[in-house]
């Protein structure tokens, strides 16, 4: 019986992949919206591209920061549903990633640091990619998706979550080595590390390699009979700020403003403050001979930190742009959900902080947006590009507003049920209390209600098909 179901599902995937979805590219002009939305889109499984960024606060044009040049992410936002007030469960990489990838809070995963694997120390909890894999998807991981090391069993949770071994860029091993050329002409392990890419080991950088690998995988999946779930994890703007040096030109030091609230709050309990020891270990910061725990950092160096963070964001934006442009070129934008998020934020001098590791808004608030073909933006016409690459160095960049904003307070914990619902899978049930013994459930809210009946016009077929596909369970 099971083999028959899988066989039937495979036949449907082949039919969708090579007939219905390509036909949907032309249906809006030939047959109206009913064919692609009710027939092809309702029957065919959608692919998922999950983009996870390391330490990215909402310093983006689409979140109102006009100083930041992020045209490709802004373009994605213009065709997405953007959540204005999204927050991580904890401002630390491993706990945050394990939390939103399992759909459980750190109190359930029992991970607040980097030193345990939830399947051993908490419970055998399913993950987002594992759930998609068990529902017939080819699941792939590129770059930093799970935090590497003990917290993902030194395997990025393989083989549970992934159809084949995750990819990590070979140049990753140089991130914290002496590859930063200082004013003395020598190589250092610095916080500020703009580089000439041709001069670094292997002549490339990790995020460039991740983009190239992700595009190769998309090219392979273009002709696959199975839907895919591809997670791409980008390192920047995580420290050290190691990025192509030309991006500094986008942010002249004389134009860099300081944090509007740079002082440590009076009466702040010591437990609420983090002394940013990770950046103090960098050679250029050590040379400042700062006092512990409160600093402060000299104003001229504060500007340089902020400059390099913003330059790293623009470098990241180009990688996202190349990835999404490839999705266009492969004609996969009409069949692929795109989710974009960060694991947490990062303080750039606010409250005297230069790190994550706190509960301040700048450390916990994150960008979060979802593109859903035919829902958050119209399906592309034949030959139309939804995500053409935009060069952040263009002297004039068009200001792009998000497709639609949601102001409600939401959590990264909602990624799991929301992606399941958007893809047409059954939304896992809410977890009982306690839930350590339950493999598949979710502690976050399904954000499906925010996608309901928006911009679908008065066509009852569109509304019914959307309701049937999403299976909304808050």
MARDREN-748356 format. One record per residue: x, y, z of N, C-alpha, C, O in turn; residue in one letter. Coordinates in steps of 0.02 Angstrom, whole numbers, plus 50000, padded with zeros to 5 digits. Example, Ala and Ser with C-alpha at 12.3 -4.5 7.8 and 13.67 -1.06 7.14 Angstrom:
2
506604971650390506154977550390506604983550390507124983450423a;506424988850354506844994750357506455000250394506705005750402s;
This chain:
474
500414994050000500005000050000500435006350000500315010949961x;500945006450045501375012350049501745013549984501805019149961x;501995008049953502355008749890501905011549836502125015349793x;501265009449837500795012049788500675019549796500635023249747x;500635021749859500545028949872501145032849848501075038049817x;501755030149863502355033549842502405033749766502605038749737x;502205028149733502235027949660501755033049630501935036649584x;501145033349657500655038149633500895045249644500815049649601x;501215046449702501475053149716502035054949668502075060749646x;502455050149651502985051449603502695053249535502935057849502x;502185049449513501875050949448501595058049448501665061749399x;501265060049504500985066749507501535072049504501455077149471x;502095070749540502645075549539502925076349469503065081949447x;502995070749433503245071149364502765075149321502975079449282x;502105073749328501595077349290501615084849305501575089049259x;501685086549369501715093549389502345096949362502315102349333x;502915093549372503555096549357503645098049283503905103249264x;503415093449241503565094049170502965096049127503035096849067x;502375096749159501805098949119501425104749151501385110149123x;501145103549211500705108549239501065115049257500835120449237x;501635114649293501955120849314502245124749255502155130849254x;502575121549206502775125449147502175128649112502225134249089x;501615124949108501025127749076500765133749115500495138449085x;500845133549181500615139149222500945145749206500675151049220x;501555145349175501895151549156501495155449104501545161549100x;501115151749064500745155049010500005155649024499645159048987x;499765152449078499045151849087498705158449102498115159349085x;499055163049135498715169249153498515173249092498015176749092x;498915172649038498735176248978498265172248933497865175248896x;498295165548937497875161448892497215159448923496695159448890x;497225157848987496635154849018496395158549079495915156349111x;496705164049096496525167349158496865164149217497225159249209x;496765166849278497125164349336496895157649362497245154549403x;496305155249340496035149249371496475143049360496545138949405x;496775142349300497155136349286497755135649332497835130549365x;498185140949334498785140249375498635140149449498955136549486x;498135143949471498015144449543497615138649570497765136149624x;497115136549534496685131249560496925124349541496905119749581x;497165123649479497345117049455498085115449470498225111249512x;498535118849435499245117249444499485118749515499785114449547x;499335124849540499615126749605499325122649662499685121049710x;498685121049657498375117249711498615109949713498705107149767x;498715106949654498905099949651499645098749661499845093549688x;500055103349639500775102149635501135104449698501005109949723x;501595100349724501985102449782502455108149764502775108049711x;502495113049808502955118649797503635117149827503675114049880x;504165119249793504835118849821504905124049876504495128549882x;505435123349916505575128149969506315130049966506745125649966x;506455136549963507125139249971507135143250036506815148450041x;507495140650086507555143950151508235147150156508745143650156x;508255153750161508885157550167508955159850239508535163550265x;509495157550271509625159250341510275163250345510795161050320x;510245169050375510835173450380511075173750452510675173450499x;511725174350460512035174350526512115181450552512445185550521x;511815182850610511915189250646511635195350609511895200850618x;511135194350567510855200050529510275203250566509745200150573x;510375209350590509825213250617509435216350559509665215850502x;508855219350570508475222050514508765228650488508395233450477x;509425228950479509745234650447509725233550372510225231750341x;509135234750344509005233650273508555239150248508175242050286x;508605240650184508175245750156507445244250165507055248750179x;507255237950157506545236050162506285236650233505675236450243x;506725237250282506515238450351506595245750371506575247450430x;506695250050321506705257250334507375260250346507425266250361x;507925256350341508595259150351508845261650284509105257850244x;508775268050273508935271050208509685271550195509885272750138x;510095270550246510815270850237511105264450208511665264450183x;510725259050211510965252450190510785251050118510215252050097x;511275248750079511145246950010511055239350006511535235550006x;510425237350004510245230250003509705229049949509165226549964x;509855230949887509325231049835509025224149819508435223749803x;509425218849824509165212249806508705209349860508195206249845x;508895210449923508445208349977507815212749977507265210349991x;507905219149963507325223649958506855221449902506245221749909x;507145219149847506735216749791506345210549812505755209849795x;506675206049848506315200249874505745202449920505185199849915x;505885207349963505365209850009504775212949970504205212449993x;504915216049913504385219249874503895214149846503345215949826x;504095207749844503665202449818503485197449873503265191849859x;503575199649935503475195049992502995197950043502795203850039x;502815193850090502475196050151503025196950203503365192150221x;503105203150227503655204850273503395205850343502895209450354x;503715202750391503525203450461503985208550494504595207550501x;503675213950515504055219750540504335218650610504845221450628x;504005214550649504195213550719504285206150734503905203150772x;504805203250704504965196150714505565195650761506025199550757x;505535190650805506065190050856506295182750861505905178050853x;506945182050875507235175450889507065173450960506875177551001x;507135166850974507005164451042507585165951088507495166551149x;508195166451060508785167951100509325170851054509395168550998x;509695175751077510195179051036510865175451039511375178451054x;510845169051025511445164851019511325159950962510775157250955x;511845158850921511745155050859511435148150869510895146750843x;511765143850908511535136850913510845136250944510415132850915x;510705139451001510035138751029509485141450982508955138450977x;509625147050948509125149850903508985145150845508405143850829x;509515142650813509425138450754509085131850772508635129650736x;509305128650826508985122450846508255123750862507825119550848x;508105129450892507415131050910506975131750848506455128450843x;507175136050801506715137050744506725131250695506255130350657x;507265127350694507275121550649506905115550677506695111250639x;506805115350743506395110050773505685112450789505235108350798x;505585119050791504935121750811504815121350885504245121850908x;505355120550925505305120150998505705125651030506215127851003x;505485127951088505845133151124506475130451157506515124451170x;506965134751171507565132451206507425128951272507805124551292x;506885130751305506705127151367506535119851353506595115651397x;506315118351291506155111451273506765107951244506885102051260x;507155111351202507755108251173508315107651225508795103951216x;508245111451280508745111451334509425113751309509945111551334x;509405118151260510025120851233510025128451240509625131851209x;510475130951281510555138151290511255140351269511405146351269x;511685135551252512365137151232512535132951170512115132451125x;513125130051166513325126251107513485118951124513755115351082x;513315116751184513655110851211513225104551219513405100151258x;512665104051184512275097851187511875096951123511735101751086x;511695090751109511305088851050510605086851073510535082251114x;510105090351048509435089551076509175082351073508815080251118x;509355078651021509085071851015509325067351073509005062451090x;509895069051102510165065151157509955068051224509795064351270x;509965074651231509875077751296509165080451309509015082351366x;508735080551258508055083051269507535078151243507135075451281x;507535076951178507045072451148507185071651074507535075851044x;506935066451044507065065050973506605069250929506185066550892x;506685075750933506225080350899506375080750825506955081050804x;505855080550785505915081350713506115088550696506005093050735x;506395089450636506585096050612506175097950551505835093750522x;506205104250531505865106450470506085102250410505665099350376x;506745102050396506935098050337506775090650343506615087350294x;506805087850403506635080850413505895079650395505735074650364x;505465084250415504755083550400504625083750325504225079950299x;504975088350291504905088650218505195082350185504905079750137x;505755080050210506055073950183505585068050189505525064050142x;505255067450246504795061850257504155062550216503755057850210x;504065068450186503485069550142503685069950069503335073150029x;504245066750052504415065849981504865071149951505005071049891x;505115075849992505555081049967506285078749968506485074850011x;506675081249920507405080749924507645086649965507545092449946x;507965085350022508165090650067508925091550064509295086750067x;509135097850058509845099450047510045105250091509655109850103x;510665105050116510935110250159511585112950131512035109050113x;511625119550126512235122850101512435128250150512025132450169x;513065128150172513315133250217513095132050289513005126350310x;513025137550326512855137050397512095137050406511785142450407x;511815131250413511095130550426511005128750500510795132950540x;511165122650519511255121150590511925124050612512375124850571x;511985125650676512635127750702513085121550703512875116350729x;513695121950677514125116050676514365114150745514375118250790x;514555107750753514835105550817514355101050856513935097650827x;514435101150921514055096750965513305097750956512925092950956x;513085104050949512365105550950511995102550891511375102050892x;512355100350838512035096750783512385090150770512375087450715x;512695087450824513005080750823513575080250773513705075050744x;513925085950762514495086250716514305083950646514745081950607x;513675084150629513445081550564512895085850533512605083850482x;512755091650562512185095550539511535091550541511095092250499x;511485087250592510905082950602510795078050545510235076250530x;511335075950514511275070550464511295063850500511615063150552x;510945058750472510565058950410509835060750419509445060450371x;509625062550481508915063750493508625069150448508095068250418x;508985074850443508695080750411508815081150336508445084550300x;509345077750311509555079150243509575072850200509725067450224x;509425073750136509425068150089510125065850072510235060050056x;510605070450076511315068550068511735073450109511475078550131x;512375072050119512775076050166512775083550151512825085550093x;512715087650202512715094850193513385097350163513905094250172x;513335102950129513925106050098514175111750142513795115950164x;514835111750154515165117350188515735119850143516125115850118x;515785126450134516305129250091517005127450116517135127650176x;517445125850070518125123950090518505129850120518965128850160x;518325136050100518685141950126518445144050195518715148850224x;517955140550222517695142050289518245141650341518235145450390x;518725137250332519245136050383519705142050391520085142350440x;519685146850346520125152650351519795158650384520115163850393x;519155158050403518785163850428519125167150488519125173250493x;519405163250533519685166050595520455165650596520755166050650x;520755164850538521485164650534521765171350513521385176150501x;522405171750509522735178150492522725179250417523195177650381x;522165181950394522085183450322521915190750311521755192750255x;521955194850364521765201850360522405206150357522795206250405x;522505209550303523105213650297523005220250333522555224150317x;523435221550382523385227550422523775233350393524115232550343x;523745239250426524125245150402524875243950401525235247350365x;525105238950441525825237450441526035232850384526615231050378x;525555230950342525705226550286525715219250304525795214950260x;525635217550369525655210650391524935207750396524445211450397x;524905201150398524255197850403524075196850477524485194950517x;523435198150493523195197850561522525194250564522195193450513x;522335192050624521665189350637521255195050668521175195350728x;520995199350626520665205450648519905204850648519625200250618x;519585209450683518855210250678518675213250611518225210850576x;519015218650592518895222150529519355219050477519965219350483x;519055216150425519455212050380519235212750307519075207650276x;519215218950279519085219450208519675216550169520255217950185x;519535212450119520065208850085520025209750009519495211349981x;520595208849977520615207849905520515200349894520945196349912x;519945198549866519765191449861520295187449824520405181649839x;520625190549775521145186949737521735184949781522115180449763x;521825188449837522415187149880522275182349937522755180049969x;521645180649951521505176250008521605169049988521595167449928x;521695164550037521775157350020521195154849978520605156149992x;521355151149926520875148349878520565153549832520195151749786x;520715159949843520455165149799519705165949800519405168049750x;519395164349857518675164949862518485165749935518915165649979x;517835166649948517575167450016517005162550026516685160449977x;516855160650089516345155550102515665156950071515365152450040x;515415163050078514745164450052514715164149976514205162349948x;515255165949943515285165249870515245157849851514875155949805x;515615153649887515585146549873514895143549887514655139349849x;514575145949940513905143349956513405145149901512995141049882x;513455151249876513005153249821513115148949760512635146749729x;513735147849743513895143749684513635136649692513365133749645x;513725133749752513485126949764512715126649762512425122049734x;512395131649792511665131749792511395132049721510905128749705x;511715136049678511495136549609511595129949572511175127949532x;512155126549586512265119949556511715115049576511465111249535x;511515115249639510985110749662510315112549630509925108149612x;510175118949622509555121049589509545118549516509035116249491x;510115118849484510155116549414510005109049411509665106749364x;510245105249459510105098049460509365096749475509065092349444x;509085100549521508385099449541507895101849488507315099949489x;508125105949442507685108449388507375102649350506795103049329x;507755097149341507505091449302507305085649346507205080049321x;507245086749411507065081349457506305080549459505935085349452x;506095074349469505385073049476505135074549546504535074749558x;505585075749593505405076949663505445084349679505875087849652x;505015086749723505085093649748505695094049793505925089049820x;505955100049803506555100849844506445105749901506035110349897x;506835104749954506895109350010507635110950015508035106750035x;507825117049996508525119049996508625124550048508325129950043x;509035123150098509215128150149509905130750134510385126850127x;509975137350130510615140550116510775145150175510405149850189x;511335143850208511535147850265512135152150250512675149650233x;512045158750255512595163450241512935165650306512605166750356x;513595166350303513995168150362513975175650378513895177450436x;514025179750329514055186950342513355189650354512885187450322x;513295194450401513815198650431514105196250498514295200350539x;514135189750509514465187150570515195189350571515515189950518x;515465190550631516165192250637516605186250621516385180550630x;517225187250598517525193650581517215196550518516935192850476x;517245203150511516965206350452517455205550394517835210150378x;517435199750364517895197850310517495197750246517095193150234x;517595202650204517185203750145517605207250092518135209950108x;517395207150029517785210549976517845218049991517345221350005x;518445220449988518585227250012518215232749974518115238150001x;518015231349912517675236549873517015238649905516765244049890x;516725234349948516085236149978516155241750030515665244850049x;516765243050052516875248750097516685255350063516465260050096x;516765255549997516635261749960515905263849965515745269749956x;515465259149979514755260849985514615264750049514095267950055x;515085264550096514965267550162515575271650184515955269450227x;515665277650155516225281850176516195283250251515655284650278x;516765282950283516785283850356516465290350378516135290650431x;516555295650338516285302150358515515302150358515205306550388x;515205297150326514475296750324514195292050377513585291550385x;514635288550413514415283550462514215286950527514625290350559x;513595286050547513355288750611513475283750667513555277850655x;513475286250728513555281950786512875279750811512365282450791x;512865274750854512245272450884511915278150922512255281950956x;511255278850916510905284450948510895283951024510785288951058x;510995277951052510975276951124511595273051146511535267151165x;512185276151144512815272451151513015270951224513515267451235x;512655273451273512855272651342512555266451373511985264551358x;512935263251417512665257751457512125260651502512255265451538x;511515257951501510975260851540511145261051615511415256351643x;510975266651646511095267351718510695262151756510105261051743x;511015258951804510675253951845510565247351812510205243051838x;510875246251753510785239851717511075234151759511655234451778x;510685228951773510955223251810511515220051770511455219351709x;512065218051802512625215051766512425209051723512715207951670x;511915205151745511715199251708511405201051641511385196851595x;511175207251634510855209351571511345211951520511165213651464x;511985212351540512495215251495512995209851474513185205651515x;513195210151411513715205551387514335209651369514285214451332x;514915207751394515525211751383515875210551317516455212351309x;515515207551269515775206451201516495203951199516935206851167x;516595198351234517275195551238517495192651170518095192351157x;517025190651127517225187651064517575192751019518045190850983x;517365199151019517725203850977518365206251012518835208450978x;518385205951078519005207951113519585203351096520165205251105x;519435197351072519975192551056520315194150990520845191450976x;520025198450949520305200150884520905204850893520905209150937x;521405204050851522035207750860521945215250858522245218950897x;521525217750812521445224950806521075227850866521185233650884x;520635223950896520275226250956520735225651017520725230051061x;521135220451021521615219851076522085225851078522265228151132x;522265228351020522725234051016522435240451047522805245051062x;521775240651055521455246551084521525246751160521435251951191x;521705240951190521805240451263521195243051301521245247451343x;520615240151286519985242351316519905239651386520155234251402x;519565243351427519415240851495518835235951492518405236451448x;518835231151537518315226051542517895227551604518185228751657x;517225227351601516815224751546516515230051500516235228251448x;516565236451518516145241351484516505245551430516175249451396x;517145244751422517485248651370517605255751392517895256551446x;517425260851357517085260751291517585260151233518195260751243x;517335259051174517745258851113517825265951087517335269651086x;518425267951067518515274651038518035275950980517875271350942x;517825282150974517305283950925517525282250854517125279850814x;518155283550837518375282250768518345274750751518195272950695x;518485270450801518445263250789517715260950788517545256150753x;517285264250826516565262750822516315263650751515945259550725x;516525269150720516305270450651516555265050604516205262950558x;517165262650615517445257450572517075250850581516965247250532x;516865249250642516485243150653515815243650616515615238950580x;515475249250624514825250050591514905249950515514495247050479x;515425253250490515565253150418515645245950392515365244150341x;516035241950428516165235150405515555230650412515455226250371x;515145231750463514515227950468514065229450408513805224950376x;513985235950393513545237850338513825235250271513455232950228x;514495235750263514795233250201514695225650195514585223150139x;514725222050251514605214850250513885213350230513755208450195x;513415217550252512715216650232512625217550157512265213750125x;512955222550129512895223650057513225217950017512985216049965x;513785215350043514095209450012513615203550015513525200049965x;513315202350073512805197050079512255198150028512025193349995x;512035204350020511485205849974511645203649903511215201249867x;512275204449882512455202349814512395194749807512195192249755x;512565191149860512525183749856511795181549852511625177149813x;511365184649892510645183249888510385185049818509985181349789x;510625190549791510415192649724510605187649670510205186049627x;511225185049673511435180049624511025173649630510855170549580x;510885171649692510495165549704509785166249676509545161749642x;509465171849690508775172749667508735173749592508255171649560x;509245176949564509265177749492509325170949457509015169849405x;509715166449487509765159649459509105156049463508925152249418x;508735157049517508065154049524507625156349466507235152449439x;507675162749449507315165549391507535162149327507125159849287x;508195161849316508465159249254508245151949243508155149749186x;508165148249298507975141249294507215140349292506965134749293x;506855145949290506125145949288505825142049347505345138249340x;506115143149406505875139949466505505144649513505245142549564x;505465151049495505125155849539504375154749542504045156849590x;504095151449491503375150249491503185144149532502595142649540x;503685140549558503535134449595503935133949660503985128549690x;504225139449683504665139249742504475144649793504475150549777x;504325142449853504255146949910504945149249932505405145149934x;505025155649948505655158149974505535161050043505125165550051x;505875158450092505855161250160506535164150176507055161050162x;506545170150204507175173550220507155175750292506685178950314x;507675173850330507685175450401508415175650426508875173550391x;508495178250486509145178150520509065174450586508515173750612x;509635171950612509585168250676509505172950735509225170850786x;509725179050731509645184250782509965190650757510235190750702x;509955195950797510255202250777510965203050803511315198150818x;511185209350808511865210850832511875218250850511645222550812x;512155219850908512185226750931512785230250900513335227650899x;512665236350876513185240450846513305246750888513305252350862x;513405245750952513535251350997512945253451039513025257351085x;512355250951022511765252651062511865249951134512055244151143x;511725254151183511795252351254512505250251272512605246551319x;512995252651234513685250851247513855243651228514375241151249x;513425240351189513535233451170513805232851098513635236751054x;514235227851088514505226251022514485218751012515005215551002x;513895215951016513835208651013513095206751008512655211051004x;512985200151009512305197551020512255196151095512375200651135x;512075190151115512115187951185511745192351235511935192451294x;511235195951214510845199851261510115199451241509945196651189x;509675202351282508965202451265508735209251241508135210451236x;509205213651224509015220051194508695218751126508845213851092x;508265223251105507905222751042508395221750984508255217750939x;508955225450983509415224950926509745218150921509985216250867x;509745214250975510055207650974509545202050959509745196650937x;508915203350971508405198050963507945199150903507635194350880x;507885205250878507435206550822507775204550756508375205750747x;507395201550712507665198850650507225200550590506635201750598x;507525200550530507105200850469506755194150458507045188850472x;506145194350433505775188250417505285189850361504865194350367x;505345186250305504895187350249504785180850211505215176450211x;504205180450177504025174550138503775176750069503325180850064x;504085173950018503815174649950503445168149933503715162749941x;502825168749911502425162949891502165164249821501775168949810x;502375160249772502185161549702501435161749693501075157349716x;501205166949660500495167749646500095170349704499495171349698x;500415171449762500055173749821500325180349847499955185149853x;500975180649861501255187049883501455191249824501575197249830x;501495188149765501635191749703501335187649646501275181549652x;501135190849592500855187149535501375182249507501975183449511x;501135176749477501585172149443501915175849384501595179849351x;502555174449372502895177849317502605175949249502425170149237x;502555180849205502365179449136502945176049100503505175949126x;502825173449042503355170149003503915175148990503795180648964x;504525173249008505105177548998505195182949050505695186549048x;504735183549097504785188749148505235186549205505215180649225x;505635191049231506055189649288505775193249349505665199249348x;505655189449402505435192549464506015195149505505945200049542x;506605191949498507175193749540507805194849499508305191449510x;507795199549452508415201049414508945203849462508785207649508x;509565202049451510105204349495510175211849491510165214849437x;510245215049549510335222249554511015223649585511165221149640x;511425227549552512095229249577512035234749630511805240149614x;512255233349692512195238649744512635244649730512565249849763x;513105244049683513545249649666513235254349615513515259549599x;512645252549588512305257049542512185263749578511965263849635x;512335269049544512295275649576511575277449596511465280949646x;511095275149556510395276549572510035269949581509985265949534x;509775268849640509395262749654508675264549667508515269149705x;508235260749635507515261949645507315259749715507475254249737x;506955264049750506695262449816506115257649809505615259149777x;506175251749839505655246649834505335245449902505675243949951x;504685246149903504315244949966504135237549971504035234249921x;504095234950033503875227950041503195226850011502785231450008x;503075220749988502425219249958501855220450007501365223749990x;501925218050067501445219350120501775218150187502145213250195x;501655222450235501955221950301501445219250351500845220750348x;501695215150397501305212950454501645215850516502235214750527x;501265219550556501555222950614501525218750677501835220450727x;501145213250676501075209050736501745206550761502215205550722x;501795205550825502385202450855502385195050839501905191450855x;502925192550807502965185450789503655182750808504105186550824x;503715176050806504335172750827504615168450771504235166050728x;505275167450772505575162750724505305155650733505325151650687x;505055154350792504755147850807504195146150758504025140250750x;503925151250726503365150150679503585147750611503165145950569x;504235147550598504475145250532504215138250516503985137050460x;504255133850565504085126850552503365125850530503255123250475x;502865127950569502175126850546501995130950485501595128850444x;502295136950478502115141150422502365138250356501995138150307x;502995135850355503255132950293502875126550275502735125250216x;502695122550326502305116550312501645118350279501445115350229x;501295123250307500655125250280500715128250211500305126750167x;501215132550200501295135650135501435130450081501215131250024x;501785125150099501955119950050501395114950041501445110449999x;500855115650078500285111150071500335104850112499935100150103x;500825104550158500875098750203500415099850263500215105450278x;500255094350297499865094950358500275098850409500865097350421x;499965103750440500305107750491500345103650555499835101550581x;500955102350582501005098350643500585101250699500485107250703x;500325096850743499895099250798500305103050850500925102550852x;499955106850890500295110250946500545105150996500235099951005x;501105106751027501415102151075501015101951140500775107151164x;500955096051169500695095751238501225098151287501805099351267x;501035098951350501515100851402501525095451456501015094251488x;502105092251466502735092951428502695089151363502225085351351x;503215090151320503205086951254503865083451238504005082051179x;504265082051288504915078851276504835072051242505295069851207x;504265068851251504155062151223503845062451154503755057251122x;503665068351129503315069051066503805070951011504145076051017x;503845066950959504335068250906504125074050861504535078350845x;503495074250840503265079250792502705083450822502135081050828x;502855089550839502355094550859502695101250856503285101750840x;502325106550870502625113150864502375117650920501795117150941x;502825121950943502655126550996502515133550971502305137951009x;502625134650906502515141250877501845141750842501535136750825x;501645147950831501015149350796501105148550721501625150550694x;500615145850688500595145650615500405152650591499885155250610x;500825155550549500695162350525500245162350463500175167550430x;499925156750448499515156150389498965161350385498765163350330x;498705163550442498145168350439498345174850405497915178350378x;498985176450406499205182750375499235182150300499255187250265x;499225176150273499215175050201498515174050175498415173650114x;498025173550219497345171750199496995177250160496955182950182x;496735175350102496255179550065496515186550051496125191250048x;497175187150043497455193650027497595194149953497915189749924x;497355199349921497495200749851497285195049805497605193849753x;496755191349823496515185949781495895187949741495595183849707x;495715194249747495145196549709494505193349734494455191249792x;494015192849691493375190149710493265183149682492715180349690x;493765180249650493685173649620493605168449675494085167249713x;493025165249681492925160349735493375154249728493545151049777x;493565152549665494005146749656494685147949688494965143449719x;494945154049681495585155749711495545155149787495995152549819x;495005157649815494945157749888494865150649916495175148949967x;494465146649883494365139749907495015135749901495185132149948x;495365136449844495985132549835496505134449887496875130249912x;496535140949903497025143249952496855140450021497305138150057x;496225140650040496025137950104496165130450109496395128050160x;496015126850055496115119650056496855117950061497045113150095x;497275121850027497985120150027498305121650094498715117750118x;498135127250124498495129350183498335125450245498765124550288x;497725123050252497525119250312497705123150375498055120650419x;497455129250379497675133750433497465131150501496875129750513x;497945130550544497825128750614498255133450656498865132750658x;497955137950690498345142650729498585139450793498925142650833x;
